[in-house]
Amino acid sequence: MTGMRSQAPMRGVQKKDSESGERAVPKVERSATTSHWMQLQRTLGNRRVGELLQRDMQLSAAPTENVVQRAPGLPTKQDLDSDGLTAGTKFGFGKTSWGNLGDALVVYEKLGNTDYAAQKEQLKKIELIIGDWRASYNLRESNKKLKKKDPAKLLKVNEILESIEQRRAVIQEAEAPSDGRDGRRRAEAFSKREVMAPLTRQQEIVEEKKEIKASETMDNYLEKSGYEQDRNYMSWGNGTIAHVSWKAHVGSGDASQRLAIAQMVSPLLKSWKVYHKFDITQTSKPIDKFLTVYPPKDEEEWEIIVNMLESALGGFATVDVTGDMPVGETGKVNMRHGQNTPLTSSMTEGIDVIPDGKVGEFTKLVGPAVQSGGLPLWEFGGKLFFSKVETTEPPSRDKLNPNTIYMAILVDGRIVPDKREEPNPANVPLPKGVKKFERQ
């Protein structure tokens, strides 16, 4: 394994086998210092050292080479350099994102194999750097200024992101509580990507508990990362959201992967200062809007964000989102144009729409701006909505729900029903650079 160094074997004259067939233990000097015992404890563990002491095995005072088990799972900076994927020069001062990536990989490589906390923190930093580099790549690609090695670097970046995903899964499995020998066996098999025998019902119950624990861990991760809880969501970002816009959704098909998805995409979205939220409902069932991403400040950044999400989602299990259209190269990201905030009567000022009459507490609105194919537009409590059926009577007050009404949206001077079953009810063009994904 890259970065691994093994200790040179201890040399000494061994005694011949005894008559009982057992090999005699070599006798060495009992002059070991405290540092040698500490070195042995680091390499073999306290329990093994205790066993050696009970057997009266002794240590030589001869100096030994330190055994350091490097953090596995990612390419090293040396790997990048050997492939010719070196950092370029940046005008002025400072390093390029690719140079920062190489430095971050060096830091990661020096971490201990089981130093999981430090590994997870460094993996997040590497993802942030990759996000910066990908943004630069997409910008140069759109301006047709890619350099010769850039496509090869893109492939390497995708490889690193996939390696990060795999390493996180191994860490999560290693940190999960295990029940004795079988638990260790499963962790070892998982790290080697071996296929295990089907789980018994008892094992399934254990796995379900792990899923719940993972969800709780995701809550803690998001809370520590600056997210705020609102109902069953954890949201990041602030500012004014447009009344209507394009939104992106990612559906999750595997509950055990949700923490890893959050750890993967959260730093990337935060680096672009994009408002987004995660559905933290604790369920083993698929969640079709697990991640919601609201529009960036510049709509042209949608192309970059969709590409970035697709790369990050890699091998994760996703599901289609009801009422959305799949976009991009893989269809793992879904988009929909529709309401973010309710349409209020004050927002219709200057629009060609007038009150037509009162029916109880409801006001009927008509005019050239109302484009609904015959569905009536009503105002109640300052908010505008359409009845789902053609009628002269509004729905009763206690039946104002998605089964009976469409919320109204104002798009380019038109008031149209926001039909949730349609991904683009107002027929608004997709953001520049974003393409609809066509399933084969």
Secondary structure as UniProt FT lines:
FT   TURN            2..3
FT   TURN            19..20
FT   HELIX           34..44
FT   HELIX           46..54
FT   TURN            55..56
FT   HELIX           77..82
FT   TURN            83..84
FT   HELIX           97..109
FT   TURN            113..114
FT   HELIX           116..142
FT   TURN            143..144
FT   TURN            148..149
FT   HELIX           150..175
FT   HELIX           180..191
FT   TURN            192..193
FT   HELIX           201..224
FT   TURN            225..226
FT   STRAND          228..230
FT   TURN            231..232
FT   STRAND          233..236
FT   STRAND          244..252
FT   HELIX           255..257
FT   HELIX           258..271
FT   TURN            272..273
FT   STRAND          276..279
FT   STRAND          287..293
FT   HELIX           299..301
FT   HELIX           302..313
FT   TURN            314..315
FT   STRAND          318..319
FT   TURN            322..323
FT   STRAND          325..327
FT   TURN            328..330
FT   STRAND          333..339
FT   HELIX           345..348
FT   TURN            349..350
FT   STRAND          354..359
FT   TURN            360..361
FT   STRAND          362..366
FT   TURN            368..369
FT   TURN            373..374
FT   STRAND          377..380
FT   TURN            381..382
FT   STRAND          383..387
FT   HELIX           397..399
FT   TURN            402..404
FT   STRAND          405..411
FT   TURN            412..413
FT   STRAND          414..417
FT   TURN            420..421
FT   TURN            425..426
FT   TURN            432..433
//
